[in-house]
Amino acid sequence: MDEFINLRRKLHTGPELSGAEHQTARRIATFFQPFGADQAVADLGGNGIAFLFDSRQPGPSILFRCELDAIPVHGQTELAQRS
């Protein structure tokens, strides 16, 4: 779980606006590479990326979705995670 928390923190220290999430997509692809996805689909709607895992067992499918883009927030904060 610590790996996921660290990834989230890294992503929030370098937010990228919609349509410009190039580095974010690269970080996600690199992070998920060791998990051995059966298929990776890139460039979904621009910089989107999906990883497909097939257990080859009968049963329900599960989808996790998340946004990669940040919104421009101009508030003042001392926090490193500011997106």
SVG drawing of the C-alpha trace seen along z (x, -y; Angstrom):
<svg xmlns="http://www.w3.org/2000/svg" viewBox="-20 -32 29 52">
<polyline fill="none" stroke="black" stroke-width="0.4" points="0.0,0.0 2.9,-2.3 3.9,-2.2 0.4,-3.5 0.6,-6.2 4.0,-7.3 2.8,-7.3 -0.2,-9.5 2.1,-11.9 4.5,-12.1 1.6,-12.7 0.3,-15.5 3.7,-17.2 3.7,-17.6 0.2,-18.1 -0.5,-18.4 -3.6,-20.0 -6.0,-18.2 -4.5,-17.2 -1.0,-17.7 -0.7,-14.7 2.4,-13.2 4.6,-12.7 1.7,-11.5 0.8,-8.8 4.5,-7.7 4.7,-7.5 1.5,-5.4 2.8,-3.1 6.1,-2.6 4.4,-2.0 2.0,0.7 4.6,2.5 5.7,4.9 2.1,6.1 2.2,8.0 -1.0,6.8 -2.3,9.0 -2.7,5.9 -2.0,2.2 -3.9,-0.3 -2.5,-3.8 -3.6,-7.1 -7.2,-6.7 -8.8,-10.1 -5.4,-11.6 -3.1,-10.5 -5.3,-8.0 -4.0,-4.5 -5.7,-1.2 -4.3,2.1 -6.3,5.3 -5.8,8.2 -7.5,11.5 -7.7,14.1 -9.1,16.6 -11.6,17.6 -15.4,17.2 -16.9,14.4 -17.5,10.7 -15.3,8.1 -14.0,5.1 -13.0,1.8 -11.0,-0.9 -11.0,-4.4 -9.2,-7.5 -8.5,-10.9 -4.9,-11.9 -5.4,-15.6 -5.3,-18.4 -7.2,-21.6 -5.6,-25.0 -5.9,-26.0 -4.2,-29.2 -4.6,-29.0 -1.6,-29.5 -0.2,-26.6 3.1,-25.4 2.3,-21.7 4.2,-19.9 1.0,-18.2 -1.0,-21.1 -3.1,-20.0"/>
</svg>
